[in-house]
């Protein structure tokens, strides 16, 4: 990732915490001052002791040294607390932004990225940046400041010491600069392999029932082993490069320490410096190694985080294709007429899912949509909810193009019940209102009664406060039919103008389906309805029927007219269904 990209990210998330960053900078600057001052006290102590100074002076210098040690420890604790707090606040803010950003991306994005991959991006990649946010820039600056202060002090003592150690430090910094980007590609490959592994594990856990019943566990384990091995080897390569770079740096630092010791000894024998100054030279040389090692560690962390930072930047750079409408013209109240004009759509270029679909549904009418699996029925429902936009053509509600209305308003006016019901580990109230703060408990109970769930609701231990949605924390058991009924209750509470039932009764048994028929009839009263189904019995209340095949509208017209036509596809399908029932 370019340096400018890192600067943008740092400026965005550290800029909000500018006071915390300023406080951390002050603490680190104070730490530098203490670290530079301590050896000076010991030098003076040694020279005073050799020179025969009084015990009082020696005790005073010793006391000052101990006080600085205590101050240094206090500064270390305060710095660790402030930097840790800064890291958590910055990375948590980034996690929130990433999750919000992913939720706002189009369906095409989510169909090409697994949940495990998104978890890797929003958690593991962000965790890799914690040290970058907390101390990378400040540590680099402070350690450079420490180097400069030490070199200035040594130059003031003897220009030869200052010159020699300045050349040594510049050589070390040059080597570090040349090796700073060596391991970054390896860390990027390692992180990508982990994301692929996590995505695979997430997919397999989701389908654990099918895997067990089909005997596919051995295949999953072989594939898991292969992907785990790839991830391990890529991590090993990245670690190996980092170790080689770190080992070479340690050799360079050790050589510098030996050279400084020999130079100090030579100057002492020549009478140019005192014994205390020799100690100071050796101590400062060792202190030079520490900031250089810390700079190297920070660069090593940056190499690890650089790949994560680049992927995060790429993810944040993705923009949804769907643009929110201005909402200048509001949708009319009540049932809404719906029109699709020559609509075509494809998730991937060259593979159209819907081709030139034209439909007109009057306000309050019901359209039944039939077709085999993969014919494009569910895609049509997604277009109507504006989960995606057509490639060609237009869709309008109440005479207003849906792209002109705000997405939040549109989805409030269009309610959809799908075959798969998502229950959240939260209270029954939150599951029904989808965490709306303006929920009406009386209305919720009334809807449950209308759906025939009054007995089930009465048996709940804490009523609407009962926790559902998670096997580990759920306080109430759910059948597939009951979960589907709760999805209908959500739409009841939403009170939309258009209702889309996408295979909404496919998971219901005969008794439950009969129970919900009355509720569906009431739900469609005064509303425009679209019923997508495999079974013909579920669209008996439809005013119009549309049959899709391979994304094309092969038949469309009034239900009664198609029934009366013995040559229509709809009539033919009904004839086949009646023969199957007789058999």
C-alpha positions in Angstrom: 0.0 0.0 0.0 1.4 3.4 -0.8 2.7 5.6 2.0 0.0 8.1 1.2 -2.6 5.5 1.8 -1.3 4.8 5.3 -1.2 8.5 6.1 -4.8 8.8 5.1 -5.9 6.0 7.4 -3.7 7.2 10.2 -5.0 10.7 9.8 -8.6 9.6 9.8 -8.6 7.4 12.8 -6.0 9.1 14.9 -7.2 12.6 14.1 -10.4 11.9 16.2 -8.1 11.0 19.1 -5.8 14.0 18.7 -5.9 14.9 22.5 -5.0 11.3 23.3 -2.2 11.3 20.7 -0.9 14.6 22.1 -0.9 13.1 25.6 1.0 10.1 24.4 3.5 12.2 22.7 4.2 14.2 25.9 4.6 11.0 27.9 7.0 9.5 25.3 9.0 12.8 25.2 9.3 12.8 29.0 10.4 9.1 28.8 13.2 10.1 26.4 14.4 12.9 28.7 14.6 10.5 31.6 16.4 7.9 29.6 19.0 10.3 28.4 19.4 11.9 31.9 19.9 8.7 33.9 23.4 7.8 32.4 24.5 11.4 33.0 23.9 11.0 36.7 25.8 7.7 36.8 28.7 9.3 34.9 28.9 12.1 37.4 28.6 9.6 40.3 31.5 7.6 38.9 33.7 10.6 38.3 32.9 12.0 41.7 33.7 8.7 43.4 37.0 8.4 41.5 37.7 12.0 42.3 37.1 11.5 46.0 34.1 13.7 46.4 32.2 13.7 49.7 29.7 11.0 50.7 26.9 13.6 50.8 27.3 14.4 47.1 27.4 10.8 46.2 24.3 10.1 48.2 22.6 13.0 46.5 23.4 11.8 43.1 22.3 8.2 44.0 19.0 9.5 45.3 18.4 11.5 42.1 19.2 8.4 40.1 16.6 6.3 42.1 14.0 9.1 41.7 14.5 9.1 38.0 14.1 5.3 37.9 10.8 5.6 39.7 9.7 8.4 37.4 10.7 6.3 34.4 8.6 3.3 35.7 5.6 5.6 36.2 6.0 7.0 32.7 6.1 3.5 31.3 2.9 2.5 33.0 1.1 5.7 31.9 2.4 5.3 28.3 1.2 1.7 28.1 -2.2 2.6 29.4 -2.7 5.6 27.0 -1.3 3.8 24.0 -3.4 0.7 24.7 -6.5 2.9 25.1 -5.7 4.7 21.9 -5.3 1.5 20.0 -8.6 0.0 21.1 -10.6 3.2 20.4 -9.1 3.6 17.0 -9.4 0.0 15.9 -12.9 -0.4 17.3 -13.9 2.7 15.3 -12.4 1.1 12.2 -14.3 -2.1 12.9 -17.6 -0.2 13.1 -16.8 1.6 9.9 -15.9 -1.7 8.1 -19.1 -3.5 9.3 -21.3 -0.5 8.3 -19.5 -0.3 5.0 -20.0 -4.1 4.2 -23.7 -3.9 5.2 -24.1 -1.1 2.7 -22.5 -2.9 -0.2 -24.6 -4.5 -3.0 -25.8 -8.1 -3.1 -23.3 -8.8 -5.9 -20.5 -8.1 -3.4 -21.9 -10.5 -0.7 -22.5 -13.2 -3.3 -18.8 -13.2 -4.2 -17.3 -12.9 -0.6 -17.8 -15.5 2.0 -18.8 -14.7 5.6 -15.5 -16.1 6.9 -13.6 -13.7 4.6 -15.5 -10.7 5.8 -14.9 -11.8 9.4 -11.2 -11.9 8.6 -11.3 -8.4 7.1 -13.3 -6.8 9.9 -11.6 -8.5 12.9 -8.3 -10.1 12.2 -7.0 -7.5 9.8 -8.0 -4.7 12.1 -6.4 -6.4 15.1 -3.1 -6.5 13.1 -3.3 -2.7 13.1 -3.6 -2.2 16.9 0.1 -1.5 17.4 0.2 0.7 14.3 -2.5 2.9 15.7 -1.2 3.0 19.2 2.5 3.8 18.8 3.9 3.3 15.3 4.3 6.9 14.3 5.0 8.2 17.8 7.5 5.5 18.6 9.3 6.1 15.3 9.5 9.9 16.1 10.4 9.4 19.7 13.1 6.9 19.0 14.6 9.1 16.4 14.5 11.9 18.9 16.3 9.7 21.4 19.0 8.9 18.8 19.5 12.6 18.1 19.7 13.5 21.8 22.3 10.8 22.5 24.4 11.8 19.5 24.3 15.4 20.5 25.5 14.6 24.1 28.3 12.4 22.8 29.4 15.0 20.3 29.6 17.6 23.1 31.9 15.2 25.0 34.2 14.4 22.1 33.6 15.1 18.4 35.3 11.9 17.4 32.7 9.9 19.4 29.9 11.9 17.9 31.1 11.4 14.4 31.8 7.7 14.7 28.4 6.9 16.2 26.6 9.2 13.8 28.0 7.3 10.9 27.1 4.0 12.6 23.5 5.2 13.2 23.1 6.4 9.6 24.4 3.0 8.4 21.9 1.2 10.6 19.0 3.4 9.4 20.0 2.8 5.8 20.0 -0.9 6.2 16.6 -0.8 8.0 15.2 1.4 5.2 16.4 -1.0 2.5 14.9 -4.1 4.2 11.6 -2.4 5.4 9.4 -3.7 2.5 11.1 -7.1 2.0 8.6 -9.2 4.0 5.4 -7.3 3.1 4.4 -9.4 0.1 4.9 -12.6 2.1 2.7 -11.3 4.9 0.0 -10.3 2.4 0.0 -13.9 1.0 -0.2 -15.3 4.5 -3.1 -13.2 5.4 -4.9 -14.0 2.2 -4.5 -17.7 2.9 -5.9 -17.3 6.4 -8.9 -15.5 5.0 -9.5 -18.3 2.5 -9.2 -20.9 5.4 -11.7 -19.0 7.6 -14.2 -18.6 4.7 -14.0 -22.4 4.1 -14.5 -23.2 7.7 -17.5 -20.9 8.0 -19.2 -22.4 5.0 -18.7 -26.0 6.2 -20.1 -25.2 9.7 -23.1 -23.6 8.1 -23.8 -26.8 6.2 -22.9 -29.3 9.0 -26.2 -31.2 8.8 -25.9 -31.9 5.1 -22.2 -32.8 5.5 -23.0 -35.4 8.2 -26.0 -36.9 6.4 -24.1 -37.2 3.1 -20.9 -38.6 4.6 -18.8 -35.8 3.3 -16.8 -35.2 6.6 -13.7 -37.0 5.2 -13.7 -34.7 2.1 -14.1 -31.6 4.4 -11.2 -32.7 6.6 -8.9 -33.4 3.6 -9.7 -30.0 2.1 -9.3 -28.3 5.5 -5.9 -29.9 5.9 -4.8 -28.8 2.5 -5.8 -25.2 3.1 -4.4 -25.2 6.6 -1.1 -26.4 5.2 -1.0 -23.6 2.6 -1.7 -21.0 5.3 1.0 -22.5 7.5 3.6 -22.5 4.8 2.9 -19.0 3.8 3.1 -17.8 7.4 6.3 -19.7 7.8 7.8 -18.0 4.8 6.8 -14.6 6.1 8.2 -15.4 9.6 11.4 -16.7 8.1 12.0 -13.5 6.2 11.4 -11.5 9.3 13.8 -13.6 11.3 16.5 -13.3 8.7 16.1 -9.5 8.6 16.0 -9.3 12.4 19.1 -11.5 12.8 21.1 -9.4 10.4 20.1 -6.3 12.3 21.1 -7.8 15.6 24.6 -8.6 14.2 24.9 -5.0 13.0 23.9 -3.6 16.4 26.3 -6.0 18.3 29.2 -5.0 16.1 28.5 -1.3 16.7 28.5 -1.9 20.5 31.8 -3.7 20.3 33.3 -0.9 18.2 32.1 1.8 20.6 33.6 0.0 23.6 37.0 -0.2 21.8 36.8 3.4 20.8 36.0 4.5 24.4 38.8 2.4 25.8 41.3 3.9 23.3 40.2 7.5 24.2 40.4 6.8 27.9 43.9 5.4 27.6 44.9 8.5 25.6 43.5 10.6 28.4 40.9 12.3 26.3 37.9 11.2 28.4 37.3 10.1 32.0 36.3 6.7 33.3 32.8 8.0 33.9 32.7 9.1 30.3 33.8 5.6 29.1 30.8 4.3 31.1 28.6 6.9 29.5 29.9 6.0 26.0 29.2 2.3 26.5 25.8 2.9 28.0 24.7 5.4 25.3 25.9 2.9 22.6 23.8 0.2 24.2 20.9 2.7 24.4 21.4 3.5 20.7 20.8 -0.2 20.0 17.4 -0.1 21.8 15.7 2.6 19.7 17.2 1.0 16.5 15.7 -2.4 17.6 12.4 -0.7 18.4 12.4 1.0 15.1 13.1 -2.4 13.5 10.3 -4.0 15.5 7.9 -1.2 14.4 8.9 -1.7 10.8 8.4 -5.5 11.2 4.9 -4.8 12.6 4.3 -2.5 9.7 5.3 -5.3 7.3 2.7 -7.5 9.0 0.1 -4.8 9.1 0.8 -3.5 5.6 -1.0 -6.3 3.9 -4.0 -6.0 6.3 -4.0 -2.2 5.8 -4.0 -2.6 2.0 -6.9 -5.0 2.1 -8.9 -2.8 4.4 -8.2 0.2 2.1 -9.3 -1.9 -0.9 -12.5 -2.9 0.9 -13.3 0.7 2.0 -12.6 1.8 -1.6 -15.5 -0.4 -2.8 -18.6 1.7 -3.3 -22.1 0.4 -3.7 -23.6 0.7 -7.1 -27.0 1.5 -5.6 -27.3 5.2 -5.0 -29.9 6.6 -2.6 -32.7 8.5 -4.2 -33.5 12.1 -3.4 -37.1 11.4 -2.3 -38.3 14.6 -3.9 -41.6 13.0 -4.9 -43.1 10.9 -2.1 -44.8 7.6 -2.8 -48.6 7.9 -2.5 -50.4 6.3 0.5 -52.1 2.9 0.3 -51.6 0.1 -2.2 -49.1 1.0 -4.9 -49.2 0.0 -8.6 -46.1 -1.7 -9.8 -44.6 -1.6 -13.3 -41.5 -3.3 -14.8 -40.5 -2.0 -18.2 -38.1 -4.2 -20.2 -36.1 -5.1 -17.2 -32.9 -7.1 -17.7 -30.4 -8.0 -15.0 -27.2 -10.1 -14.5 -25.0 -10.7 -11.4 -22.0 -11.3 -13.7 -21.4 -9.9 -17.2 -22.4 -12.4 -19.9 -24.7 -14.4 -17.6 -28.2 -12.7 -17.6 -30.6 -13.8 -15.0 -33.6 -11.8 -16.2 -34.2 -10.8 -19.8 -36.6 -8.1 -21.0 -39.2 -8.5 -18.3 -42.3 -6.3 -18.6 -45.0 -6.5 -15.9 -47.9 -4.2 -14.9 -49.7 -4.7 -11.6 -52.5 -2.5 -10.5 -52.8 -1.1 -7.0 -54.3 -3.7 -4.7 -53.8 -6.6 -7.2 -51.9 -9.8 -6.6 -49.4 -11.2 -9.0 -48.4 -14.9 -8.9 -45.0 -15.7 -10.2 -44.2 -19.3 -11.2 -41.0 -21.0 -12.5 -38.4 -23.6 -11.9 -35.5 -23.1 -9.6 -33.1 -20.7 -11.2 -35.6 -19.1 -13.4 -35.1 -15.7 -11.8 -38.1 -15.4 -9.5 -36.1 -14.4 -6.4 -34.0 -12.0 -8.4 -37.1 -10.2 -9.5 -38.1 -9.9 -5.8 -34.7 -8.4 -5.0 -35.0 -5.9 -7.8 -38.4 -4.8 -6.4 -36.9 -4.3 -2.9 -33.9 -2.5 -4.6 -31.3 -4.9 -3.2 -29.9 -4.4 -6.7 -30.8 -2.3 -9.8 -31.6 -3.6 -13.3 -28.9 -3.4 -15.9 -31.6 -2.3 -18.5 -35.1 -1.1 -18.0 -36.9 0.6 -15.1 -39.2 -0.3 -12.2 -41.7 2.1 -10.7 -44.1 2.1 -7.7 -47.1 4.3 -7.7 -45.8 5.9 -10.9 -42.5 6.9 -9.3 -39.2 5.2 -10.4 -37.9 3.4 -7.3 -34.4 4.9 -7.9 -35.9 8.3 -7.1 -37.1 7.3 -3.7 -34.9 7.0 -0.6 -34.0 3.4 -0.1 -35.0 3.4 3.6 -38.5 4.7 2.6 -38.8 2.2 -0.2 -38.1 -0.8 2.0 -40.5 0.5 4.6 -43.2 0.5 1.9 -42.2 -2.9 0.4 -42.3 -5.9 2.8 -40.9 -9.3 1.9 -41.1 -12.7 3.5 -38.5 -15.3 2.3 -38.1 -19.0 2.7 -35.0 -18.6 4.9 -35.8 -16.9 8.2 -33.1 -15.1 10.2 -33.6 -15.1 13.9 -31.3 -13.1 16.1 -30.0 -13.9 19.6 -32.2 -11.3 21.1 -35.6 -10.9 22.7 -38.8 -11.9 20.9 -39.7 -8.2 20.7 -36.4 -7.2 19.0 -36.8 -10.1 16.6 -40.2 -9.0 15.5 -39.5 -5.3 15.3 -35.9 -5.7 14.1 -34.7 -3.7 17.1 -36.9 -0.7 16.5 -37.0 1.6 19.6 -40.6 2.6 18.9 -42.2 -0.9 19.3 -45.8 -1.2 20.5 -46.2 -4.2 22.8 -49.9 -4.3 22.5 -49.7 -4.3 18.7 -47.1 -7.1 18.7 -49.3 -9.3 20.9 -52.3 -8.6 18.7 -50.4 -9.7 15.6 -49.3 -12.9 17.3 -53.0 -13.6 18.1 -54.0 -13.0 14.5 -51.3 -15.5 13.4 -52.7 -18.2 15.8 -49.6 -18.0 18.1 -51.4 -17.0 21.2 -51.0 -20.4 22.9 -47.3 -20.5 22.0 -46.8 -16.9 23.2 -48.6 -17.7 26.5 -46.1 -20.5 27.2 -43.1 -18.2 26.9 -41.3 -17.7 30.2 -40.9 -13.9 29.9 -43.3 -12.9 27.2 -41.8 -10.5 24.7 -38.6 -10.3 26.7 -37.9 -14.0 26.1 -34.6 -14.6 24.4 -34.8 -16.5 21.1 -32.6 -17.1 18.1 -29.6 -18.9 19.5 -29.5 -22.6 20.5 -27.1 -21.8 23.4 -29.1 -18.9 24.9 -32.6 -19.4 23.5 -35.3 -19.6 26.2 -37.9 -21.0 23.7 -37.8 -23.7 21.1 -38.8 -23.0 17.5 -40.0 -25.2 14.7 -39.4 -24.2 11.1 -43.1 -23.3 10.8 -43.1 -21.1 13.9 -40.1 -19.3 12.6 -41.9 -18.7 9.3 -44.9 -17.4 11.2 -42.7 -14.9 13.0 -41.4 -13.7 9.7 -45.0 -13.0 8.7 -45.5 -11.1 12.0 -42.6 -8.9 11.1 -44.3 -7.8 7.8 -47.6 -7.3 9.7 -45.8 -4.9 12.1 -44.1 -3.2 9.1 -47.5 -2.5 7.5 -46.2 -2.1 3.9 -48.0 -1.1 0.8 -46.5 -3.9 -1.3 -46.1 -7.5 0.1 -43.7 -10.0 -1.6 -44.0 -13.6 -0.5 -40.9 -15.5 -1.8 -41.6 -19.2 -1.2 -42.9 -18.0 2.1 -45.0 -21.1 2.8 -42.6 -23.7 1.5 -41.4 -24.7 5.0 -44.9 -24.9 6.5 -46.7 -28.1 7.2 -50.3 -28.5 6.1 -51.8 -27.5 9.5 -49.6 -24.5 9.9 -50.2 -23.5 6.2 -53.9 -23.5 6.8 -53.4 -21.5 9.9 -51.5 -18.8 8.0 -53.9 -18.6 5.1 -56.3 -16.4 7.0 -53.4 -14.1 8.1 -52.1 -13.9 4.5 -55.6 -13.0 3.2 -55.8 -10.2 5.8 -52.2 -9.0 5.0 -53.0 -8.7 1.3 -56.2 -6.7 1.9 -55.7 -3.2 0.7 -52.1 -4.0 -0.5 -50.4 -5.0 -3.7 -49.1 -8.5 -3.5 -46.5 -10.6 -5.3 -46.6 -14.3 -4.5 -43.5 -16.3 -5.7 -44.0 -20.1 -5.5 -43.3 -23.5 -6.8 -46.7 -24.9 -5.7 -49.7 -23.8 -7.7 -52.0 -23.9 -4.7 -50.2 -20.9 -3.1 -51.3 -18.5 -5.9 -55.0 -19.3 -6.1 -55.7 -15.8 -4.9 -53.6 -14.2 -7.6 -55.2 -11.8 -10.1 -52.4 -12.2 -12.6 -49.9 -15.0 -13.3 -46.4 -14.7 -14.7 -44.4 -17.7 -15.6 -40.6 -17.4 -15.9 -38.2 -19.8 -17.6 -34.5 -19.2 -17.9 -35.0 -15.5 -16.9 -37.6 -14.9 -19.6 -41.3 -14.1 -19.2 -42.8 -17.0 -21.2 -46.4 -16.4 -20.1 -48.2 -13.5 -18.5 -51.9 -12.7 -18.1 -55.0 -12.8 -15.9 -55.3 -16.0 -13.9 -58.9 -16.7 -14.9 -58.1 -16.1 -18.6 -55.1 -18.4 -18.5 -57.2 -21.1 -16.7 -59.8 -20.9 -19.4 -57.2 -21.4 -22.1 -56.4 -25.1 -22.5 -53.2 -24.3 -24.4 -51.7 -22.0 -21.8 -48.7 -23.1 -19.8 -50.5 -22.3 -16.6 -53.4 -24.5 -17.5 -51.0 -27.2 -18.5 -49.2 -27.0 -15.1 -52.5 -27.2 -13.3 -53.4 -30.3 -15.3 -50.1 -32.0 -14.4 -50.5 -31.1 -10.7 -54.0 -32.5 -10.6 -52.7 -35.8 -12.1 -50.0 -36.0 -9.5 -52.5 -35.5 -6.7 -54.7 -38.3 -8.2 -51.7 -40.7 -8.3 
